[in-house]
Amino acid sequence: MAYNNTNIAIRFTENTYATKAEVAHELKTPLIDSFWKNILKYRSEFAHNLNLSAVDRTTFLSYCLSPTISEEINNVEIKLVNLIKKYNDLSVDTNDKNIYVQTALIECLSSVAKKNNLDVDEKYLRMLIAKKIKVDDEQLNILSCYLDGLDYVKTHMGDIIDEDYLANLYSIISNDTELTQLYRDTNFDNPGNRFIIDRIYESAPVYAIVPMMNLLIKFINESQCGVTIKACAVFYYFNYVKPFFAYNEELALLLTKAVIAKSEVGDVAFTLNLERLLSDLKERVEKVCIEVQKTNDLTYMLKLFIHLFNECIEKEISRMNNLQAISLKEEYYFEAKQEAKKSPYYHENEKLDSVKEIDECDLKQEKIIKQENVNNEKESIKIQPQEEQKIELDKEYSGLAISSLPPVLDEKEAARLEEHLLESDPELTRSQAYFYARHCTMGKRYTIQQFKKEVGSAYETARTSMDTLARLGYYRQEMVKNKKVYTPIKRK
């Protein structure tokens, strides 16, 4: 079978970022040197170097920012901005933020427990977080120390990350308050940690630790990389060096979260269950790390990080939406009860039982819906026909003065529409497609201020973007009481 070198290069870079072995397997031939040479040549056009050297100090890490990978990074960072916005909107008064943070933290600690083969339940972790138990078991102590490590990172977000910072973090995670030295001064005994075939190390030799850690500290404090690339590089490189005698994987994760938090992400960084890299994804991480070492191409790890970021962010957004929905119901029922009290037919016990029964039914229904969403997560998304949506809405809102509401797209459907718009209309920017995909209901009116708030842009950028969408035929511009509004126009 004849293959086109250019198409092969694009296929194994853009469609899937394949290793040499994967290309050979896919093409069903070991004779792929010419193909691989062209693949590397294509990737080199989008290569960016990082000032992080390998053990030999002659080669440096790089990553490929091809069009597809750039798009993937852009998408995940837009979702991250949306997550930050939703997190900041969580109510402190109703305790929503505390509930959300605690639930997320329990998941993170569960992953650390799984990594260390510890059998603990949610109740134990909840009490540990609340500082209501004292950990006497030496094995379980890692959970308490990791939690303290997270607290340290969170309360020192403004600190420069240097050797003193790392020493404090290592002291906390190892539960050793009297460190006599910072980095390890002996090589690990495991033969796999020595220089072996194909230039692979499981940890840096002692002589290379200090210069490599100096490079990493400089990279953390000076690199202008985006948050996804920077977090990925820090996690990989720390695990590559393994500068301490123990807890290197946990420290790599804590340092990664510190870097994410300092990249204008803030407290949201500590709610993402990136700890899965230590447990569920451990084998995959080890395999990818070997490939990065062999090629000095961080992109293999970057693809894994993009995938994990996407999963974590979407899960947290869904959790926040559920939490806010429950809070709105509770507020509604509270107000309804207050109104009911004014009625001469009101009986306290009867009304309380009624409200409680309705609340419990709603919560049960939400749990059922949430479970169904999890079960269908891997299935392809099918947009429900407009008539079916109208029938369901007619039933749901039958008790209101309005008989139906316009159909809306859920987040996954909106994301699909966003991608379709970008692929079909090259004049659209990412932010314009993002906004329109979530604000395209016929009959609705949208404002410049909505655009500004949704994508986090400056007012002038928002105004220009909405005017451009109107010029391209997505909206019709109108004036309502000296205020510009934009109404969607029916499109094919």
N, C-alpha and C positions, 0 to 999 in steps of 0.2 A: 504494500500500500504506500502510495506517495503522499508525503506530508509537505505542507508549505511552512518554511521556517518561521516566517513572520507570524502566521496564524498560530503556530505552536507556542511561540514566545508569549503572545497575548493570552492565549488560552491558559497556560500554566502560570501566569502572573496575575491576570485580571480575574478570570473565572475562579481559579483556585491557586493559592500560592504554594506550589508543589515543590517538594524536595527532589533531588536527582533520582533517588530510588523510586519515588512515587511516579515520576515521569516515565521511567523505564517500565514500571509495572503497568501503567496506563497504556503505553504504546506497545506493550507486550514484546519488548526487545531490549537486550542489554546494550545494544550498539546505539547509544544516543549522544555520543560526544559532540557531534556537530549541532544537534538540537540544543543541548545544554549550553553550548558556547553562545548560541543566539539568544537563548533565554536570559543568560547573564548579561549579554550586551544590551538587551531591551531593558532589563532592570536597572542597569547602570545609568540609564538616562534619567532615572528618577531617584538616584541614590543620594543619601545625605549622611555625612560622617559624624560620629560622636567622639568626643575626646575621652574615650574610655578604652584603654589598651588591653590587649590580651596579655597572658602571662609572659610571653616572649618580648613584649614591649615594642614589637616591630609592626604589629597589625592592630587595627582599631575597629571597634564596632561601627556598623552602619545600618541604615534602614531604608527601605524602598517606599517612596511616597507616590506610587503610581496613581492614575486617576481613580480607580476603584477603591484603593485603600484610603486615599484622601477623602473620598466621599463617605466611606464608612466611619472614619474618625470624625468628620464634620457632623454626621448624623448623631453619633453617640454623645458628642459634646453639646449639641442642641438639646438632646434629651436630658443631659445633666443639668443644663441651665433651667429647664422646666421643672426638674426635681427640686432644685434649690428654691425656686419660686414657691412651689407647693409646700415645701418644708417651712419656709418663712411665713407662709399664710396659716400654718397650723395654730390653732388657738391654745394659748397658755392657760386662759381662764377656765376652759373646760377640761384641762389636763390632757388634751389630745396629744400635745407634743411629747409629754413624759411617757404616755402609753406607747406612742410610736417608737421612741428611742429605746425604751426597755425591750420591746418586742424584737426590734432589729438587733439589739445587743445580745439577746438570748440566742439568736440564730448564729451570730458570729462566734460566740463562746461554744456553741454546740459543735461547730466545725473544728475548733481547736481541740475540744474533747475527743472528737472522732479521730483526729490526727494522732493523738496520744493514747488511743484505745481506752478511753475512760468511759465508764457507764454511768452517766448522770442524766437526770430528767429535768424537765422545764422548771418544776417547782424548786429544785435545788439551785438552779442557775438564777432564778428570780430572787431567792434569798441571798445568794452570793452577791448579786448586784446591789441589793439593798443593805449589804453589810450586816446581815442578821445572823450569820453563822461564822464560826471561827474554823478555819481549815487546819486540821491536825494531820491529815493523811498526806504523806510526802508526794505521792503520785498526783493527788488532786491539787497540790499547791501550784502547779503550772497555770491552772485556770485563774486562781486568785492573783498570781503575779502578772499574767497577761492582762487581766482587767486593770491592774494598777498601771501597767505599761500604757494602756489606752488612755487612762486618766492623765498620765504624765504628758503624753503627746498632745492631748486636747487642751491642757492648761498651759502648754508652752508653745503654742502655735506661732507666737511672735519671736521666738528665740532663733538665733542662727544655729543651723545644724553643723556642729563641728565635733572634734574628738571628745570634748567635755560632755556634749549632748549624748553622744553614743555611749560614753562611760556611764552616765546616769541611767540610760535606758537598759544597758546590760546589767547594771547593778540591781535594777528593779526586777527584771525578768528572771535573773538567776538567784534572786533573794540573797545577794551577797553585798553587804553594805561596806565591806572593807577590801576593795579591790587592790591588789598589789601590782597589777599590770593591766594594760588595756587589751592588746591583741594576744593571741596565742603565740607561744614561742617554740612550739614543736609541731611537726607534721602529724596528721592523723595516721593511725596504725594501719587502717584499711588499705590494702594494696591498690584498690580502685582509686584512691586519692593521689596516687603518684602519676607521674608523666607516663602515659601508656600509648597504645597505638592510635593513630589518627589525631594526634595533638589534643587528646581529651584529658582534662583534669576534673576531679570531683571537688577539689578545693585548691586554692592557690598555695604554692610552697611558701614557707615562712619568710624567705628573703623577699618575696614579691608583695607581701601583705601591706606594708606601710605605703609604698609608692602607689599601689592600686587603690587603697582607701583614700589617699590624698586626692587622687583623680576623682573619685566618686564624690567626696565632700565638695570639691570645687565645682563639679558638674551640678550637684544639687543646688548650690547657692548662686550659680552664674548662668546656667543654661536657660535659654528662652524657648525651649521646646514646649509644645502644647502639653496639657495635663496627662493625656493618655500615653503619649510617647515617653514623657519623663517618668511617670509612674512605672511603666513597663521596664525601662532601662534600669531604674534603681532596684527594682525587685530582682531582675535577672543578675545584675552585676554583683549585688551583695551575696546572693546565693552562689555565684561563681567563685567569689573570693573566700567566703565562709571565714571571716576574720577571728571569730571567737571559738572557745573550746566547746560550747554547747549553745542550744537555742538559736542557731543561725536562721532557721526558717521563720520562726516567730518574730525575730528581730527584723528580718527582711520585710515581713508584712507590716509591722509597726512603722518602720521607716517609710514604706510605700504610702501608708495612710497619712503619715505626717506630711509628705511631699504633696499629696492630693489636697489635704486640708489647707496648706499654705498657698496653693494655686487658686486662690479666691473661691474655693469650694466650701471651706469652713467645716462646721459640725456635720454636714451631710456625709463627709468622707467616712465617718465612724459608724454610719448606719449601713454602708454597703458591705455585704458578706463576701469580701474578697478572700476571707479565710478559707474559702472553698479550694483555693490554690494549694492549701496545705493538706486537704483531706480528699474530697471527691475527685479533684483534678490532679492529685499528686503524681500519679503515673504519667499522665499526659505532660505535665510540667517537666518531669525528668527527661522524657523523650525529646521534648522541644529544646531543652537546655543543651542537650548533646548536639542537636542539629545547629544551634546558634554557635556553639564553640567550633564546630567543624568548618563553618562557612563565614563566621564573624558577621552574619546577617541577622540582626535583631528582629526582622520582620516576622519570622516564624513565631516568636513569642508575642509580638505585637498583635498578630491575628487572634491569638488566644485571649489576650487582654481585651480586645474590642468585643469579642463574643461574650466574655464574662461581664464586662461593663454593661453591655446591652441587657443581659439577663437581670443583673442586679438592679439597674435603674428602672426597668419596666416593672419588676416585682415591687419595688418600693413605691412607685407611683400608684400602682394598683392598691397597695396596702393603705396609702394615704387617702385615696378616693373612698375606700370602704369606711375608713375611720371617720372621715368628714360626713359621709352619708348617714352613719349611725348618729353622729352628733346633731345633725340637722333634724333627724326624726325625734330624738330626745327633746330638742328645743321645741319642736312643733307640738309634741304631746304635752309638754309642760304648759305651754301657752293655752292649749286646748282645755287642759284641766282647770287652769285659772279662769277661763271664760265660763266653763261649766259650773264653777262654784257660784257664779252669779245667779244661776237658775234656781227657782224655788223648789224644783224637783231633785236637786243635787243631794246625793248621799255619799259621804266621804269614802267609806269602804268599797262601795259598789264601783265608784269611779276609779279609785286606785287600782282595783283588780282588773278593770277593763283596760286601763292604760297599760298595765303590766303585761296583760295577755297580748295586746296588740304589739307591744315592743318586742316581746319574746318571739312572736310569730315572724316579725320582720327580721330579727337577727338570725333566726333559723333559716329563713328564706335566703338571706344574704350568704350564709355559709354554704347552702346548697349551690347557689349560683357561682360562688367563688370556686368550689370544688369542680363544678362542670367546666369552668374556664381553664383550670389546671389540666383536666383530662383532655381537653381539646386543644391545648397549647400548641401541639406539634402538627395539628391538622391545618390544611390550607384554609384561608379566610374567604368566606363567601358573603358578599354583600347581600343582605336581605332585600327582596323585591320591595319596591316602594309601597305597593298595595298591602302586602303583609304587615309592613311596619305601621301603616295607617290603621289597619284593623286592630293590632295590638294596642296602639296608642288610644284608639277610640274606647277600648275596654278599660284601659288604665285610667283615663281621665273622664270617664262617663259621668262622674259626679260633679264635674266642673262646668262653668258656663261655656267654656270653649270645648268643642267636641273632639278636637284632634290637635296634635302638634306636628310640625314638620318633621320628617325623618332626619336623623342625624347619623354621622359615621362615628364608630368607636375609634380608639387611638390607632389600632392596627390598620383599619380600613383607611383612615386619614393618611397614615404613613405610605400606604400603597398609592393613594391618589397623589400624594406629594411627589413620589418617585416618577409616576406617570407624567405629571406636569413638567418636571425637569427634563425628562427624556423627549417630550413632544414639543416643548417651547424653549429654545435656547436663550431667549431674551430674559427669562425669569431667573431671579437669584434664588438661593436656597431659602432665605428668610421669607421672600414673597410667596414661594410655593408652600412653605410650611404654614404661613398664616391663612392663605386662601383655602388649603385643604381642610382646615378646621373652622372656616368661616365662609361657607358657600351655600347656606340655606336660603332658598328663594323666599323673598318677602322680608327678610331681615335687613337691618341697617347697621353697618359697622363704621367705626370712627378711627381717626388717626391715633387717638389716645389708646385704643384697644391694640392696635398694631404695636405701638411703642411698648406697652406693658407686656404683651405676649412674647415678643422676641428680644426684649431688653435693649432696644436701640435708642439712639437720640431722636428727639422730636423731628428734626429736619429730615433725617433718614426715613423715619416712618411716613412723613408727608410725601416725600419723593416716591417711596415704594408704593403707597396707595394710589398716587396719581399715575404711576406707571401701569399698575394693574388695571386702572380705569382706561388708560390709553390702549392697552392690549385687548380690551373687550371683556375683562373678567368682572368688572363692576361698572355701574352707572353712577356718576357723581351727581349728588343733589345738594341743595342748601335747605336746611331746616332750622329756622330761627337763627340765622346768621352762623350756622354751624355746618361744616361739610360732613356729609354722610355718604356711604358707599353701599349700593344695593347690588347683589349678584345678578348677572345677566345670564339667561338660559343659554347653555352652550351644547354643541353636539358632543 
